[in-house]
């Protein structure tokens, strides 16, 4: 027999994570990029943003290229290679603008 309180609780957790994964509050540019001096801490996956886990450290001068287009954003770095940024469409423009501000020397490449 199914233990209904546990079954319902698990589905509530699943729907909560689906909501948070698409939330503009959790996926906003201030939650993805944390600037500290010459370093930017980048939270690449939503689970790091939901639980406020530390992100990958990237030096501002290490990003050589920002590739963007059709809801896709990639940072090309010397240390980490190509880093994909996964965000909902409703916050994509804000995240793109913030990446341009944080990495001003990076080449900007628009792809369709």
mmCIF file of the C-alpha atoms, coordinates in Angstrom:
data_MODEL
# 
_entry.id   MODEL 
# 
loop_
_atom_site.group_PDB 
_atom_site.id 
_atom_site.type_symbol 
_atom_site.label_atom_id 
_atom_site.label_alt_id 
_atom_site.label_comp_id 
_atom_site.label_asym_id 
_atom_site.label_entity_id 
_atom_site.label_seq_id 
_atom_site.pdbx_PDB_ins_code 
_atom_site.Cartn_x 
_atom_site.Cartn_y 
_atom_site.Cartn_z 
_atom_site.occupancy 
_atom_site.B_iso_or_equiv 
_atom_site.pdbx_formal_charge 
_atom_site.auth_seq_id 
_atom_site.auth_comp_id 
_atom_site.auth_asym_id 
_atom_site.auth_atom_id 
_atom_site.pdbx_PDB_model_num 
ATOM 1   C CA . UNK A 1 1   ? 0.000  0.000  0.000   1.00 0.00 ? 1   UNK A CA 1 
ATOM 2   C CA . UNK A 1 2   ? 1.236  3.528  -0.774  1.00 0.00 ? 2   UNK A CA 1 
ATOM 3   C CA . UNK A 1 3   ? 2.044  5.808  2.089   1.00 0.00 ? 3   UNK A CA 1 
ATOM 4   C CA . UNK A 1 4   ? 0.091  8.838  0.822   1.00 0.00 ? 4   UNK A CA 1 
ATOM 5   C CA . UNK A 1 5   ? 1.744  11.585 2.932   1.00 0.00 ? 5   UNK A CA 1 
ATOM 6   C CA . UNK A 1 6   ? 5.178  10.588 1.619   1.00 0.00 ? 6   UNK A CA 1 
ATOM 7   C CA . UNK A 1 7   ? 3.867  10.243 -1.942  1.00 0.00 ? 7   UNK A CA 1 
ATOM 8   C CA . UNK A 1 8   ? 2.255  13.690 -1.839  1.00 0.00 ? 8   UNK A CA 1 
ATOM 9   C CA . UNK A 1 9   ? 5.323  15.249 -0.200  1.00 0.00 ? 9   UNK A CA 1 
ATOM 10  C CA . UNK A 1 10  ? 7.595  13.924 -2.927  1.00 0.00 ? 10  UNK A CA 1 
ATOM 11  C CA . UNK A 1 11  ? 5.347  15.363 -5.652  1.00 0.00 ? 11  UNK A CA 1 
ATOM 12  C CA . UNK A 1 12  ? 5.260  18.716 -3.851  1.00 0.00 ? 12  UNK A CA 1 
ATOM 13  C CA . UNK A 1 13  ? 9.065  18.717 -3.819  1.00 0.00 ? 13  UNK A CA 1 
ATOM 14  C CA . UNK A 1 14  ? 9.174  17.906 -7.548  1.00 0.00 ? 14  UNK A CA 1 
ATOM 15  C CA . UNK A 1 15  ? 6.790  20.755 -8.394  1.00 0.00 ? 15  UNK A CA 1 
ATOM 16  C CA . UNK A 1 16  ? 8.673  23.143 -6.086  1.00 0.00 ? 16  UNK A CA 1 
ATOM 17  C CA . UNK A 1 17  ? 11.941 22.431 -7.894  1.00 0.00 ? 17  UNK A CA 1 
ATOM 18  C CA . UNK A 1 18  ? 10.241 22.852 -11.278 1.00 0.00 ? 18  UNK A CA 1 
ATOM 19  C CA . UNK A 1 19  ? 8.925  26.252 -10.168 1.00 0.00 ? 19  UNK A CA 1 
ATOM 20  C CA . UNK A 1 20  ? 12.286 27.358 -8.741  1.00 0.00 ? 20  UNK A CA 1 
ATOM 21  C CA . UNK A 1 21  ? 14.107 26.177 -11.855 1.00 0.00 ? 21  UNK A CA 1 
ATOM 22  C CA . UNK A 1 22  ? 12.000 28.568 -13.965 1.00 0.00 ? 22  UNK A CA 1 
ATOM 23  C CA . UNK A 1 23  ? 11.791 31.410 -11.435 1.00 0.00 ? 23  UNK A CA 1 
ATOM 24  C CA . UNK A 1 24  ? 13.199 34.819 -12.363 1.00 0.00 ? 24  UNK A CA 1 
ATOM 25  C CA . UNK A 1 25  ? 14.159 35.402 -8.728  1.00 0.00 ? 25  UNK A CA 1 
ATOM 26  C CA . UNK A 1 26  ? 16.390 32.341 -8.515  1.00 0.00 ? 26  UNK A CA 1 
ATOM 27  C CA . UNK A 1 27  ? 17.770 32.684 -12.054 1.00 0.00 ? 27  UNK A CA 1 
ATOM 28  C CA . UNK A 1 28  ? 18.372 36.435 -12.120 1.00 0.00 ? 28  UNK A CA 1 
ATOM 29  C CA . UNK A 1 29  ? 21.773 37.825 -13.107 1.00 0.00 ? 29  UNK A CA 1 
ATOM 30  C CA . UNK A 1 30  ? 22.654 38.692 -9.497  1.00 0.00 ? 30  UNK A CA 1 
ATOM 31  C CA . UNK A 1 31  ? 22.170 35.061 -8.497  1.00 0.00 ? 31  UNK A CA 1 
ATOM 32  C CA . UNK A 1 32  ? 24.161 33.670 -11.417 1.00 0.00 ? 32  UNK A CA 1 
ATOM 33  C CA . UNK A 1 33  ? 27.165 35.991 -11.249 1.00 0.00 ? 33  UNK A CA 1 
ATOM 34  C CA . UNK A 1 34  ? 28.715 37.049 -7.917  1.00 0.00 ? 34  UNK A CA 1 
ATOM 35  C CA . UNK A 1 35  ? 31.414 39.660 -8.456  1.00 0.00 ? 35  UNK A CA 1 
ATOM 36  C CA . UNK A 1 36  ? 34.277 39.894 -5.961  1.00 0.00 ? 36  UNK A CA 1 
ATOM 37  C CA . UNK A 1 37  ? 37.108 42.097 -7.159  1.00 0.00 ? 37  UNK A CA 1 
ATOM 38  C CA . UNK A 1 38  ? 38.773 40.582 -10.241 1.00 0.00 ? 38  UNK A CA 1 
ATOM 39  C CA . UNK A 1 39  ? 36.919 37.294 -9.769  1.00 0.00 ? 39  UNK A CA 1 
ATOM 40  C CA . UNK A 1 40  ? 33.386 36.342 -10.762 1.00 0.00 ? 40  UNK A CA 1 
ATOM 41  C CA . UNK A 1 41  ? 31.766 33.327 -9.137  1.00 0.00 ? 41  UNK A CA 1 
ATOM 42  C CA . UNK A 1 42  ? 29.521 31.685 -11.690 1.00 0.00 ? 42  UNK A CA 1 
ATOM 43  C CA . UNK A 1 43  ? 26.638 29.413 -10.680 1.00 0.00 ? 43  UNK A CA 1 
ATOM 44  C CA . UNK A 1 44  ? 26.150 27.374 -13.837 1.00 0.00 ? 44  UNK A CA 1 
ATOM 45  C CA . UNK A 1 45  ? 23.248 25.099 -12.860 1.00 0.00 ? 45  UNK A CA 1 
ATOM 46  C CA . UNK A 1 46  ? 19.957 25.982 -11.147 1.00 0.00 ? 46  UNK A CA 1 
ATOM 47  C CA . UNK A 1 47  ? 20.573 23.653 -8.184  1.00 0.00 ? 47  UNK A CA 1 
ATOM 48  C CA . UNK A 1 48  ? 23.541 25.844 -7.151  1.00 0.00 ? 48  UNK A CA 1 
ATOM 49  C CA . UNK A 1 49  ? 21.304 28.916 -7.298  1.00 0.00 ? 49  UNK A CA 1 
ATOM 50  C CA . UNK A 1 50  ? 18.432 27.298 -5.386  1.00 0.00 ? 50  UNK A CA 1 
ATOM 51  C CA . UNK A 1 51  ? 20.627 26.135 -2.498  1.00 0.00 ? 51  UNK A CA 1 
ATOM 52  C CA . UNK A 1 52  ? 23.038 29.106 -2.753  1.00 0.00 ? 52  UNK A CA 1 
ATOM 53  C CA . UNK A 1 53  ? 26.029 26.811 -3.294  1.00 0.00 ? 53  UNK A CA 1 
ATOM 54  C CA . UNK A 1 54  ? 29.366 28.336 -4.303  1.00 0.00 ? 54  UNK A CA 1 
ATOM 55  C CA . UNK A 1 55  ? 29.977 28.819 -7.991  1.00 0.00 ? 55  UNK A CA 1 
ATOM 56  C CA . UNK A 1 56  ? 32.957 28.322 -10.259 1.00 0.00 ? 56  UNK A CA 1 
ATOM 57  C CA . UNK A 1 57  ? 35.559 31.085 -9.933  1.00 0.00 ? 57  UNK A CA 1 
ATOM 58  C CA . UNK A 1 58  ? 36.364 32.825 -13.212 1.00 0.00 ? 58  UNK A CA 1 
ATOM 59  C CA . UNK A 1 59  ? 38.790 35.707 -13.607 1.00 0.00 ? 59  UNK A CA 1 
ATOM 60  C CA . UNK A 1 60  ? 37.301 38.643 -15.513 1.00 0.00 ? 60  UNK A CA 1 
ATOM 61  C CA . UNK A 1 61  ? 40.252 38.713 -17.895 1.00 0.00 ? 61  UNK A CA 1 
ATOM 62  C CA . UNK A 1 62  ? 40.059 34.938 -18.504 1.00 0.00 ? 62  UNK A CA 1 
ATOM 63  C CA . UNK A 1 63  ? 36.834 35.206 -20.543 1.00 0.00 ? 63  UNK A CA 1 
ATOM 64  C CA . UNK A 1 64  ? 37.919 35.753 -24.142 1.00 0.00 ? 64  UNK A CA 1 
ATOM 65  C CA . UNK A 1 65  ? 34.588 35.387 -25.925 1.00 0.00 ? 65  UNK A CA 1 
ATOM 66  C CA . UNK A 1 66  ? 30.864 35.610 -25.180 1.00 0.00 ? 66  UNK A CA 1 
ATOM 67  C CA . UNK A 1 67  ? 28.763 33.622 -27.650 1.00 0.00 ? 67  UNK A CA 1 
ATOM 68  C CA . UNK A 1 68  ? 25.024 34.266 -27.581 1.00 0.00 ? 68  UNK A CA 1 
ATOM 69  C CA . UNK A 1 69  ? 21.889 33.857 -29.648 1.00 0.00 ? 69  UNK A CA 1 
ATOM 70  C CA . UNK A 1 70  ? 18.450 32.225 -29.559 1.00 0.00 ? 70  UNK A CA 1 
ATOM 71  C CA . UNK A 1 71  ? 18.398 31.871 -25.776 1.00 0.00 ? 71  UNK A CA 1 
ATOM 72  C CA . UNK A 1 72  ? 21.899 30.400 -25.599 1.00 0.00 ? 72  UNK A CA 1 
ATOM 73  C CA . UNK A 1 73  ? 24.813 31.984 -23.772 1.00 0.00 ? 73  UNK A CA 1 
ATOM 74  C CA . UNK A 1 74  ? 28.341 30.586 -23.643 1.00 0.00 ? 74  UNK A CA 1 
ATOM 75  C CA . UNK A 1 75  ? 31.450 31.981 -22.007 1.00 0.00 ? 75  UNK A CA 1 
ATOM 76  C CA . UNK A 1 76  ? 34.743 30.893 -23.583 1.00 0.00 ? 76  UNK A CA 1 
ATOM 77  C CA . UNK A 1 77  ? 37.511 30.850 -20.976 1.00 0.00 ? 77  UNK A CA 1 
ATOM 78  C CA . UNK A 1 78  ? 41.097 29.700 -20.946 1.00 0.00 ? 78  UNK A CA 1 
ATOM 79  C CA . UNK A 1 79  ? 40.801 27.788 -17.681 1.00 0.00 ? 79  UNK A CA 1 
ATOM 80  C CA . UNK A 1 80  ? 37.338 26.166 -17.888 1.00 0.00 ? 80  UNK A CA 1 
ATOM 81  C CA . UNK A 1 81  ? 36.915 25.987 -21.673 1.00 0.00 ? 81  UNK A CA 1 
ATOM 82  C CA . UNK A 1 82  ? 33.395 26.719 -22.883 1.00 0.00 ? 82  UNK A CA 1 
ATOM 83  C CA . UNK A 1 83  ? 30.916 27.329 -20.058 1.00 0.00 ? 83  UNK A CA 1 
ATOM 84  C CA . UNK A 1 84  ? 27.197 27.192 -20.878 1.00 0.00 ? 84  UNK A CA 1 
ATOM 85  C CA . UNK A 1 85  ? 24.729 29.446 -19.056 1.00 0.00 ? 85  UNK A CA 1 
ATOM 86  C CA . UNK A 1 86  ? 21.277 27.859 -18.684 1.00 0.00 ? 86  UNK A CA 1 
ATOM 87  C CA . UNK A 1 87  ? 18.569 30.371 -17.775 1.00 0.00 ? 87  UNK A CA 1 
ATOM 88  C CA . UNK A 1 88  ? 14.863 30.832 -18.564 1.00 0.00 ? 88  UNK A CA 1 
ATOM 89  C CA . UNK A 1 89  ? 14.002 32.986 -21.573 1.00 0.00 ? 89  UNK A CA 1 
ATOM 90  C CA . UNK A 1 90  ? 12.400 35.701 -19.440 1.00 0.00 ? 90  UNK A CA 1 
ATOM 91  C CA . UNK A 1 91  ? 15.730 36.572 -17.745 1.00 0.00 ? 91  UNK A CA 1 
ATOM 92  C CA . UNK A 1 92  ? 18.058 35.855 -20.672 1.00 0.00 ? 92  UNK A CA 1 
ATOM 93  C CA . UNK A 1 93  ? 18.436 39.494 -21.759 1.00 0.00 ? 93  UNK A CA 1 
ATOM 94  C CA . UNK A 1 94  ? 19.274 40.633 -18.212 1.00 0.00 ? 94  UNK A CA 1 
ATOM 95  C CA . UNK A 1 95  ? 21.867 37.859 -17.814 1.00 0.00 ? 95  UNK A CA 1 
ATOM 96  C CA . UNK A 1 96  ? 23.389 38.712 -21.206 1.00 0.00 ? 96  UNK A CA 1 
ATOM 97  C CA . UNK A 1 97  ? 23.647 42.398 -20.286 1.00 0.00 ? 97  UNK A CA 1 
ATOM 98  C CA . UNK A 1 98  ? 25.253 41.515 -16.948 1.00 0.00 ? 98  UNK A CA 1 
ATOM 99  C CA . UNK A 1 99  ? 27.801 39.270 -18.656 1.00 0.00 ? 99  UNK A CA 1 
ATOM 100 C CA . UNK A 1 100 ? 28.748 42.140 -20.989 1.00 0.00 ? 100 UNK A CA 1 
ATOM 101 C CA . UNK A 1 101 ? 29.261 44.387 -17.932 1.00 0.00 ? 101 UNK A CA 1 
ATOM 102 C CA . UNK A 1 102 ? 31.372 41.827 -16.047 1.00 0.00 ? 102 UNK A CA 1 
ATOM 103 C CA . UNK A 1 103 ? 33.560 40.828 -18.992 1.00 0.00 ? 103 UNK A CA 1 
ATOM 104 C CA . UNK A 1 104 ? 34.062 44.036 -21.012 1.00 0.00 ? 104 UNK A CA 1 
ATOM 105 C CA . UNK A 1 105 ? 37.213 42.849 -22.829 1.00 0.00 ? 105 UNK A CA 1 
ATOM 106 C CA . UNK A 1 106 ? 35.558 39.674 -24.144 1.00 0.00 ? 106 UNK A CA 1 
ATOM 107 C CA . UNK A 1 107 ? 34.732 39.444 -27.826 1.00 0.00 ? 107 UNK A CA 1 
ATOM 108 C CA . UNK A 1 108 ? 30.969 39.349 -28.437 1.00 0.00 ? 108 UNK A CA 1 
ATOM 109 C CA . UNK A 1 109 ? 29.784 36.828 -31.022 1.00 0.00 ? 109 UNK A CA 1 
ATOM 110 C CA . UNK A 1 110 ? 26.122 36.606 -31.971 1.00 0.00 ? 110 UNK A CA 1 
ATOM 111 C CA . UNK A 1 111 ? 24.975 33.342 -33.513 1.00 0.00 ? 111 UNK A CA 1 
ATOM 112 C CA . UNK A 1 112 ? 21.570 32.407 -34.845 1.00 0.00 ? 112 UNK A CA 1 
# 
